[in-house]
Amino acid sequence: LHNKSHRSAVACNPSAMGDDARALSAAFEKTTEYANYFITYGFLYHQKQMLEDHSRMVSYRNAILGNRERFEDKVVLDVGTGSGVLAIWAAQAGARKVYAVEATDAAK
């Protein structure tokens, strides 16, 4: 994703991880916490619910775009980016580079 000032957001995926990180990730995927968190957030309806929460979205948007000085020329890591909207706003707020990382199927 590129905005007008050539700043970018970059999506990362687990296949880009090293062997140790992949092994740790595979072990974690077998836990109940994984099932309760990552699988739920991977469903499109859950992302849609969050995006339709007007108060949530306006608050996040205002917090990011209202504090441009905190983002200007910074590198931002959005872990659990979901739809990527916060990463996009970070780029719009002037971040030099934004890494949008998502481990669920929402990234597909």
Number of C-alpha atoms within 10 A of each C-alpha: 12 13 13 8 11 11 18 22 25 13 16 15 13 13 9 9 12 9 10 9 13 14 12 10 15 11 11 13 14 10 10 10 11 15 13 10 11 18 15 16 19 19 14 13 11 14 15 11 10 14 14 11 10 11 11 11 15 11 11 15 17 11 12 20 17 12 13 17 13 14 21 16 15 16 17 17 16 20 14 16 20 24 18 20 16 18 28 20 21 31 32 21 23 23 24 19 22 25 20 24 21 23 19 20 14 20 17 8
